[in-house]
């Protein structure tokens, strides 16, 4: 198909025996082509990766991931030493740099430690190593494809799926993972989540504003004689409005501070129990506090105006 920049097959399996005996989990063998380093962003910290010539003649050479190096040789230098995979010895020619590891599923595929790997040429994995998962020695279990920058990713993915459906006779025994599609799906999910969270927060703010308004209206009703006395002694309507708005502001500030404390504490507790990573920034705290104060001010304006409009004579006679 057009638009392909680089491609490599992959033959993966977990050997039953590796020597030296690893201190942790048994490394997984990856049979790949030399272009895999460019496609996967694999950086070699010691030695080198195998060449096209070595891959063509199925040379018994390998490159260790960082975790595989630690598990097999500890702090010793593994270059030009040998590791036995199954019944075959492979000479170590390089060590790969540590790579980021996903802790959850990606595109329906389970996460795997990309550092606990032994990289060998695809031909060496096919001809030298026994694949315990299949009766076909030349069977591969994955293909990595990198497209050219100007290629339509969606159209290319459609072509790939069509080729696989035809060759697999619509068996549905494969998965096509397109990072761009995963990113787009993640962004759609994030937008939906943001809308839901904003809706929940808006409802909470509305309920809180109504609660503050009811409290202040009840306060105006209970303090009607006090309001009438203040007006009789010379207080203006602006003075009454300022008094009740100030009280509302104090309620909003106190509630906002309490909400910030509870929010930070609950996020830490949830992160501890659920194993999530929660980040609380200063800007989010400032925004939450500002919104709570604004809601309090807006909710207190109507009760304050209603108190200022009371007739002083009727307020003094109110019981």
C-alpha positions in Angstrom: 0.0 0.0 0.0 1.3 3.6 -0.7 2.4 5.9 2.1 4.4 3.5 4.1 7.7 4.9 5.4 9.0 2.0 7.6 7.6 -1.4 8.5 8.8 -4.4 10.5 7.3 -7.7 11.5 7.4 -8.9 15.1 7.7 -12.4 16.5 7.1 -12.4 20.3 7.1 -15.2 22.8 8.1 -15.9 26.4 10.9 -18.5 26.6 10.6 -21.2 29.2 14.3 -21.0 30.2 16.8 -18.2 30.1 20.4 -18.3 31.3 21.8 -16.7 33.3 18.8 -17.2 35.5 16.9 -13.8 35.9 16.3 -12.4 39.3 12.8 -11.3 38.4 10.4 -12.1 35.6 11.6 -14.0 32.6 12.3 -11.5 29.7 10.1 -11.6 26.7 11.8 -12.1 23.3 11.0 -9.7 20.5 12.0 -10.7 17.0 12.1 -7.4 15.0 13.9 -5.8 12.1 16.7 -3.2 12.5 14.3 -0.3 11.6 12.5 -1.0 14.8 14.8 1.4 16.6 13.6 4.3 14.5 10.0 3.3 14.7 9.9 2.8 18.4 12.2 5.6 19.3 14.6 3.0 20.9 17.8 4.5 22.1 20.9 2.4 22.6 23.0 3.3 25.6 25.7 0.7 25.2 26.9 -1.2 22.1 24.7 -1.2 19.0 21.6 -2.7 17.4 21.9 -5.5 14.9 22.3 -4.6 11.3 20.5 -5.6 8.1 23.2 -8.1 7.2 22.9 -9.8 10.6 19.1 -9.9 10.2 19.4 -11.4 6.7 21.6 -14.3 7.9 19.6 -14.9 11.1 22.7 -14.1 13.3 22.5 -15.2 16.9 22.9 -11.7 18.3 20.6 -9.8 20.7 20.0 -6.4 22.5 18.8 -6.3 26.1 16.3 -3.9 27.5 17.4 -2.1 30.7 15.2 -4.3 33.0 16.5 -7.5 31.3 20.1 -6.4 31.7 19.5 -5.8 35.4 17.7 -9.1 35.9 20.3 -11.2 34.0 23.6 -9.5 34.8 23.0 -7.0 37.7 25.5 -4.2 37.5 28.0 -6.1 35.3 28.7 -5.1 31.7 26.8 -7.6 29.5 28.4 -6.6 26.1 30.0 -9.5 24.2 28.7 -12.0 26.8 26.1 -14.6 26.0 22.6 -15.3 27.0 20.9 -18.7 26.5 17.3 -18.5 25.2 15.7 -21.9 25.2 18.4 -24.1 23.5 20.3 -21.4 21.7 23.0 -19.0 22.8 22.9 -15.3 21.7 25.7 -12.9 21.8 24.8 -9.5 23.5 25.8 -6.6 21.3 23.8 -3.8 22.9 21.7 -2.4 25.7 18.6 -0.3 25.2 17.8 2.8 27.3 14.9 2.7 29.8 11.5 3.3 28.2 8.2 4.6 29.6 5.8 1.8 30.7 2.0 2.0 30.5 0.2 0.9 33.6 -3.1 0.1 32.0 -4.6 -1.2 28.8 -3.9 0.7 25.5 -6.3 0.1 22.7 -7.6 -3.1 24.3 -4.1 -4.5 24.6 -2.7 -5.3 28.1 0.3 -3.3 29.3 3.7 -4.9 29.0 7.1 -3.9 30.5 9.0 -2.6 27.5 12.2 -2.7 29.5 12.2 -6.5 30.2 12.8 -7.5 26.6 15.4 -9.3 24.5 15.6 -8.0 21.0 16.7 -10.5 18.3 16.4 -10.4 14.5 13.1 -11.6 13.2 14.7 -14.3 11.1 16.7 -15.6 14.1 13.5 -15.7 16.1 11.8 -17.7 13.3 14.6 -20.1 12.5 16.4 -20.5 15.8 13.7 -20.3 18.5 10.7 -22.5 19.0 7.4 -20.7 19.1 5.3 -22.6 21.7 2.2 -20.7 20.8 1.8 -21.9 17.2 2.5 -24.9 15.0 3.8 -22.6 12.3 7.4 -21.7 12.8 7.2 -18.8 10.3 4.2 -17.2 12.0 4.5 -13.6 13.3 2.1 -12.0 15.8 2.5 -8.3 14.9 3.5 -5.8 12.3 4.6 -2.2 13.1 4.0 0.3 10.3 5.1 4.0 10.2 3.5 6.2 7.6 4.9 9.1 5.7 4.0 12.5 7.2 1.6 13.5 4.4 -0.3 10.2 4.4 -4.0 10.1 5.4 -3.9 8.0 8.5 -7.6 7.2 8.5 -7.5 6.0 4.9 -4.4 4.0 5.5 -5.9 2.3 8.5 -9.0 1.4 6.4 -6.8 -0.2 3.7 -4.8 -2.2 6.3 -8.1 -3.5 7.9 -9.3 -4.4 4.4 -6.1 -6.4 3.6 -6.3 -8.2 7.0 -10.0 -9.0 6.6 -9.3 -10.5 3.2 -6.2 -12.5 4.2 -7.8 -13.7 7.5 -11.1 -14.5 5.8 -13.1 -12.2 8.1 -12.0 -14.3 11.1 -11.6 -11.1 13.3 -8.5 -12.6 15.0 -6.5 -9.4 14.8 -6.4 -5.8 16.1 -5.3 -2.7 14.3 -4.0 -0.1 16.7 -3.7 3.4 15.3 -2.2 5.9 17.8 -3.9 8.9 16.1 -7.3 7.2 16.5 -6.6 6.4 20.1 -5.6 10.0 20.8 -8.8 11.3 19.1 -10.9 8.9 21.1 -9.2 10.0 24.3 -9.8 13.6 23.5 -13.5 12.9 22.8 -13.8 11.1 26.1 -12.0 13.9 27.9 -14.4 16.5 26.4 -17.5 14.4 27.5 -16.0 14.1 31.0 -15.3 17.8 31.1 -18.9 18.6 30.1 -20.3 16.2 32.8 -18.0 17.7 35.5 -19.0 21.2 34.5 -22.7 20.3 34.7 -22.3 18.7 38.1 -20.3 21.7 39.4 -22.9 24.1 38.0 -25.7 22.2 39.8 -23.7 22.2 43.0 -23.1 26.0 42.7 -26.8 26.6 41.9 -27.9 24.7 45.0 -25.3 26.4 47.1 -26.4 29.9 45.8 -30.0 29.1 46.5 -29.1 28.0 50.0 -27.2 31.2 50.7 -30.1 33.2 49.4 -32.6 31.4 51.6 -30.4 31.9 54.6 -30.1 35.6 54.0 -33.9 36.0 53.2 -34.6 34.3 56.6 -32.1 36.7 58.2 -33.8 39.7 56.7 -37.2 38.5 58.0 -35.9 37.9 61.5 -34.0 41.2 61.6 -36.7 43.4 60.3 -36.9 45.5 63.5 -33.2 45.9 63.5 -33.3 47.2 59.9 -36.1 49.6 60.7 -34.1 50.9 63.7 -31.0 51.5 61.6 -33.0 53.3 59.0 -34.6 55.5 61.7 -31.2 56.4 63.0 -30.0 57.6 59.6 -28.7 54.6 57.8 -29.3 54.8 54.0 -30.3 52.0 51.7 -26.8 51.7 50.5 -25.6 51.1 54.1 -28.2 48.3 54.5 -27.2 46.7 51.2 -23.5 47.0 52.1 -24.2 45.3 55.5 -26.0 42.3 54.0 -23.6 41.9 51.1 -20.7 41.9 53.5 -22.3 39.2 55.6 -23.0 37.1 52.5 -19.4 37.6 51.4 -18.1 36.4 54.7 -20.3 33.3 54.4 -19.0 32.6 50.9 -15.4 33.1 51.9 -15.8 30.8 54.9 -17.5 28.2 52.7 -14.9 28.5 50.0 -12.0 28.0 52.4 -13.8 25.0 53.9 -14.5 23.6 50.5 -10.8 24.0 49.4 -9.6 22.1 52.5 -12.1 19.3 52.1 -11.5 19.1 48.3 -7.7 18.7 48.7 -8.1 16.2 51.6 -10.6 14.1 49.7 -8.5 14.1 46.5 -5.5 12.7 48.6 -7.7 10.1 50.2 -9.2 8.9 46.9 -5.8 8.9 45.3 -4.5 6.7 48.2 -7.3 4.2 48.0 -7.9 4.1 44.3 -4.2 4.3 43.2 -5.0 7.4 41.0 -2.6 10.2 40.4 -4.3 13.5 41.4 -2.8 16.9 40.8 -4.0 20.0 42.6 -2.6 23.3 41.2 -2.6 26.7 42.7 -4.6 28.1 39.8 -7.4 25.6 40.3 -7.6 26.4 44.0 -7.7 30.2 43.2 -10.4 29.7 40.5 -12.6 27.5 42.8 -12.3 30.1 45.6 -13.1 33.0 43.3 -16.2 31.2 41.9 -17.5 30.4 45.4 -17.1 34.1 46.4 -18.9 35.3 43.2 -21.7 32.9 43.8 -22.1 34.1 47.3 -22.1 37.8 46.2 -24.7 37.2 43.5 -26.9 35.2 45.9 -26.8 37.9 48.5 -27.7 40.8 46.3 -31.5 40.1 46.2 -31.9 39.7 50.0 -29.8 42.9 50.5 -31.9 44.9 48.1 -35.1 43.5 49.7 -33.8 44.6 53.1 -33.0 48.1 51.9 -36.5 48.6 50.4 -38.2 48.0 53.8 -40.3 50.9 55.1 -38.6 52.0 58.4 -42.0 52.7 60.1 -43.4 49.3 59.1 -40.2 47.6 60.1 -40.2 49.2 63.6 -43.7 47.9 64.2 -43.0 44.4 62.8 -43.3 41.5 65.2 
